[in-house]
Amino acid sequence: KASYTKILSELSDVLDKHTVYVNKTQFNSWQTYLKAFLSEGGIIEAYPPSNSITSITICLSIEPNGHYSLIYSGDQLHAESLFSCWGLSFPQSSVDSNELNNYCSLIAEQCKQRNIYGYIDIDFVAFIDKKTNQQKLWVTDLCIGYSEHISLYRVMQYTTTGQFNPLTHSFCVKMKQLKQRLRNWQNGAPEYTITEKNRYAIWSSKLYHRNLSNIHYSIFFQMCRSHGVGFDIREKQGSIFTLFECDHHEHIGMITISDTLQNTLSNFACYLNTIYQEITPVDMQEQSNFMLAVNDIENILGITQENLSNISLNDTTS
């Protein structure tokens, strides 16, 4: 009891001095945050005891008749803070799909018992337990309602006409390929074969740049075309932009789709860096998160390349 009393007496001063505010535009001091917390309530969330954490978001759709389906899964991308997600890497590739699906099934049943229906975004964190050296999975948040990630997924799905497999957490598109003729003298209409190919995506609706409000959309898209930033309908690869209402003209959404996760990450970073270089004046003070996103992706690519090198080295050794 004495230890509890001592901790309680020191806690207020410690929180006041050491609290880090993720959303500084809304809360810039402990007193401001404390006033909102005490008046509205809030959640105190545990943080995994690990230096390496992966966050995953999965969307469920629970219908009134009780049937539920998994809409998408993605690994969260964090540029400004570990507690602030700026985009998703789709589909997720961090945790075994069967394990995630089992958790989703349990959560769906609990939601139905509480008469919760509709779209639900579930946030997970995966980390390695230092004691057992095994991967552990925590559920950290449920967001009920139609989210921005669902909107961007629907745009990507419509553009590629692809389908997400909820069992394997893979996304495939159907490609039409010209069938090679056995004889050169054969005539008639060309024949095609349909093949399925995997596609990966990076999407974000939280990209902002102050100078975007000074650029007309027609000029912006002309600039993108001149640098080869666009979408190939035949190959179902490339980038798509989502535009916001005029009051938020400095914000833009972006979806990049490619045949491998590594290519998708590289292309997203390359396109975003190109746009940044084109629209940023030399004397402009930093009021953009473009390069934060680029740096985050480059760090991920570096880790991915290191993991691939280690796997290759282990295979060679064995």
C-alpha positions in Angstrom: 0.0 0.0 0.0 2.9 2.4 0.8 4.4 1.8 -2.7 1.0 2.3 -4.3 0.6 5.6 -2.5 4.1 6.8 -3.5 3.5 6.0 -7.2 0.1 7.7 -7.1 1.6 10.8 -5.6 4.4 11.0 -8.2 2.3 10.0 -11.2 0.7 13.4 -11.9 4.1 15.1 -12.1 5.6 12.3 -14.3 2.7 12.4 -16.8 2.9 16.2 -16.9 6.6 16.2 -17.8 7.0 13.1 -20.0 3.7 12.6 -21.9 4.2 12.7 -25.7 1.3 14.1 -27.7 0.7 12.4 -31.0 -2.0 14.9 -32.2 -0.4 18.2 -31.2 -3.0 20.3 -32.9 -5.6 19.0 -30.6 -3.6 18.5 -27.4 -0.5 20.5 -26.7 -0.3 20.2 -22.9 -1.1 17.6 -20.2 -3.7 19.9 -18.7 -5.6 20.2 -22.0 -5.5 16.4 -22.5 -6.5 15.7 -18.8 -9.5 18.1 -19.0 -10.8 16.3 -22.1 -10.0 12.8 -20.7 -11.9 13.5 -17.4 -14.9 15.1 -19.2 -15.3 12.6 -22.0 -13.6 9.4 -20.7 -11.0 7.4 -22.6 -9.1 4.1 -22.9 -5.7 3.3 -21.4 -4.0 0.8 -23.7 -1.2 -1.5 -22.8 2.0 -1.4 -25.0 3.7 -4.6 -26.0 7.0 -5.2 -24.2 9.0 -5.3 -27.4 11.1 -3.0 -29.6 9.8 -4.6 -32.8 6.0 -4.3 -33.3 3.8 -4.8 -36.3 0.3 -3.4 -36.4 -2.4 -5.0 -38.5 -5.9 -3.8 -39.5 -8.7 -6.2 -40.6 -12.2 -5.2 -41.6 -15.2 -7.4 -40.9 -18.7 -7.0 -42.3 -21.4 -8.4 -40.0 -24.8 -8.7 -41.6 -28.1 -8.5 -39.6 -28.7 -12.2 -40.4 -25.5 -13.1 -38.5 -23.3 -13.9 -41.5 -19.9 -12.2 -41.4 -17.2 -11.8 -44.0 -13.6 -10.6 -44.0 -13.3 -7.6 -46.4 -9.6 -6.9 -46.3 -6.4 -7.1 -44.2 -3.4 -4.8 -44.1 -0.2 -4.0 -42.3 -0.2 -0.5 -40.9 2.4 2.1 -42.0 3.6 4.7 -39.5 5.5 7.8 -40.6 5.0 10.4 -37.9 4.4 8.2 -34.9 4.0 4.5 -33.9 0.6 5.5 -32.6 -0.6 7.2 -35.8 -1.3 5.1 -38.9 -0.9 7.0 -42.3 -1.6 4.0 -44.6 -1.9 0.3 -45.1 0.1 -2.3 -47.0 -2.4 -4.7 -48.5 -2.8 -7.6 -48.0 -1.1 -8.2 -44.6 1.9 -10.5 -44.7 3.0 -10.4 -41.0 0.9 -13.0 -39.3 -0.4 -16.4 -40.3 -3.8 -15.9 -41.9 -5.4 -18.9 -40.0 -4.5 -17.3 -36.7 -6.0 -14.0 -37.6 -9.1 -15.6 -39.0 -9.6 -17.5 -35.7 -9.5 -14.3 -33.7 -11.8 -12.6 -36.2 -14.3 -15.4 -35.8 -14.3 -15.0 -32.0 -14.7 -11.2 -32.2 -17.5 -11.5 -34.7 -19.4 -13.8 -32.4 -18.9 -11.4 -29.4 -20.1 -8.5 -31.6 -23.3 -10.4 -32.6 -24.1 -11.2 -28.9 -23.9 -7.5 -28.3 -26.1 -6.6 -31.3 -23.1 -4.9 -33.1 -23.5 -5.2 -36.9 -22.1 -3.5 -40.0 -18.4 -2.7 -40.7 -15.8 -3.2 -38.0 -12.1 -2.4 -38.3 -10.0 -4.5 -35.9 -6.5 -3.5 -34.9 -4.0 -6.1 -33.9 -0.4 -5.9 -32.8 2.1 -8.7 -33.3 5.4 -9.0 -31.5 8.0 -11.5 -30.3 7.7 -12.5 -26.7 11.2 -12.3 -25.2 10.5 -15.1 -22.7 9.2 -17.7 -25.2 10.7 -16.3 -28.4 7.3 -16.9 -30.0 5.1 -14.4 -31.9 2.2 -13.1 -29.8 -0.9 -11.3 -31.0 -2.9 -8.7 -29.2 -6.2 -7.1 -30.2 -5.9 -3.4 -29.4 -8.9 -1.6 -30.9 -12.3 -1.9 -32.6 -13.6 0.9 -34.8 -17.3 0.5 -35.7 -18.4 2.1 -39.0 -17.4 2.7 -42.6 -13.7 3.7 -42.5 -11.4 5.4 -45.0 -9.6 2.1 -45.5 -12.8 0.4 -46.7 -13.3 3.3 -49.2 -9.8 3.0 -50.6 -10.0 -0.8 -50.8 -13.3 -0.5 -52.8 -11.6 2.0 -55.2 -8.7 -0.4 -55.7 -11.1 -3.4 -56.1 -13.2 -1.6 -58.6 -10.2 -0.4 -60.6 -8.5 -3.8 -60.8 -11.7 -6.0 -60.7 -9.7 -8.3 -58.4 -10.9 -10.4 -55.5 -9.6 -10.8 -52.0 -9.3 -14.3 -50.6 -10.1 -14.2 -46.9 -8.7 -17.6 -46.3 -5.2 -17.0 -47.6 -5.2 -13.2 -47.3 -4.2 -12.8 -51.0 -5.5 -10.6 -53.7 -5.7 -11.8 -57.3 -6.7 -10.2 -60.6 -7.7 -12.0 -63.8 -5.5 -11.2 -66.8 -6.3 -11.8 -70.4 -3.4 -13.1 -72.5 -3.3 -13.7 -76.2 -3.1 -17.5 -76.9 -0.2 -18.4 -79.2 -1.3 -20.0 -82.5 0.1 -23.4 -83.3 0.3 -22.7 -87.0 1.1 -19.4 -88.7 -1.5 -20.0 -91.4 -4.4 -20.3 -88.9 -6.9 -17.5 -89.3 -9.9 -16.3 -87.3 -10.4 -14.1 -84.3 -7.6 -14.1 -81.8 -8.0 -16.5 -78.8 -7.2 -15.5 -75.3 -6.5 -17.4 -72.0 -7.4 -16.1 -68.6 -4.7 -16.3 -65.9 -4.8 -15.2 -62.3 -2.0 -13.0 -60.9 -1.3 -11.6 -57.4 -1.5 -7.9 -56.8 -0.3 -5.9 -53.8 -1.3 -2.3 -52.8 -0.2 0.6 -50.6 -2.9 3.1 -49.9 -3.2 6.3 -47.8 -5.8 9.1 -47.5 -3.6 11.1 -45.1 -1.0 12.6 -47.4 -0.8 16.3 -47.2 1.3 19.1 -48.7 0.6 22.8 -48.2 1.4 23.7 -51.8 -1.3 21.3 -53.2 -3.9 24.0 -52.5 -2.1 26.3 -55.0 -2.1 23.7 -57.9 -5.1 23.1 -60.1 -5.9 19.4 -60.5 -5.5 19.5 -64.3 -1.9 20.8 -63.8 -1.3 18.2 -61.1 -2.4 15.2 -63.4 -0.5 16.6 -66.3 2.7 16.7 -64.2 2.0 13.1 -63.1 1.6 11.9 -66.7 4.9 13.6 -67.7 6.7 11.5 -65.0 5.0 8.3 -65.9 2.8 8.3 -62.8 -0.5 6.7 -63.8 -2.5 3.5 -64.0 -2.1 0.8 -66.6 -5.6 -0.7 -67.1 -4.3 -3.7 -69.1 -1.7 -4.7 -66.6 -3.8 -3.5 -63.6 -0.8 -1.8 -62.1 0.1 1.8 -61.3 -1.2 4.6 -59.1 -4.6 6.1 -58.5 -5.4 9.3 -56.7 -8.5 10.2 -54.5 -9.4 13.8 -54.3 -10.9 15.7 -51.4 -13.4 18.5 -51.2 -12.1 22.1 -51.9 -11.8 22.8 -48.1 -9.1 20.1 -47.9 -7.3 20.7 -51.2 -3.9 20.4 -49.5 -4.8 16.7 -48.7 -4.8 13.9 -51.3 -5.2 10.1 -51.3 -3.0 7.7 -53.2 -3.2 4.0 -54.1 -0.3 2.2 -55.7 -0.7 -1.3 -57.1 2.0 -3.7 -58.3 2.8 -7.4 -58.8 5.0 -7.8 -55.7 5.0 -6.1 -52.3 8.6 -4.9 -52.7 7.8 -3.3 -56.1 4.6 -1.7 -54.6 6.6 -0.2 -51.8 9.3 1.1 -54.2 6.9 2.5 -56.7 4.8 4.3 -54.0 7.9 5.9 -52.5 9.3 6.8 -56.0 6.1 8.4 -57.2 5.6 10.3 -53.9 9.1 11.6 -54.0 8.7 12.7 -57.6 5.5 14.6 -56.8 7.2 16.2 -53.8 10.2 17.4 -55.8 7.9 18.9 -58.4 5.4 20.8 -56.2 7.8 22.0 -53.4 9.2 25.5 -53.8 12.9 25.9 -52.8 12.1 28.4 -50.0 9.1 26.5 -48.6 9.2 25.5 -45.0 8.4 21.9 -44.3 4.6 21.6 -44.1 4.2 18.1 -45.7 4.3 14.5 -44.6 5.3 13.2 -48.1 9.0 12.6 -47.1 8.1 11.1 -43.8 6.1 8.5 -45.7 8.9 8.0 -48.2 11.4 7.5 -45.3 9.1 5.1 -43.6 8.8 3.0 -46.8 12.6 3.1 -47.4 13.2 1.8 -43.9 10.7 -1.1 -44.5 12.5 -1.9 -47.8 15.8 -1.9 -46.0 14.5 -4.4 -43.5 12.9 -6.5 -46.2 16.1 -6.7 -48.2 18.1 -7.6 -45.0 15.6 -10.4 -44.3 15.9 -11.7 -47.8 19.7 -11.7 -47.6 19.6 -13.6 -44.3 17.3 -16.2 -45.8 19.5 -16.6 -48.9 22.6 -16.9 -46.6 20.9 -19.6 -44.5 19.9 -21.5 -47.6 23.5 -21.4 -48.9 24.9 -22.5 -45.6 22.5 -25.4 -45.3 
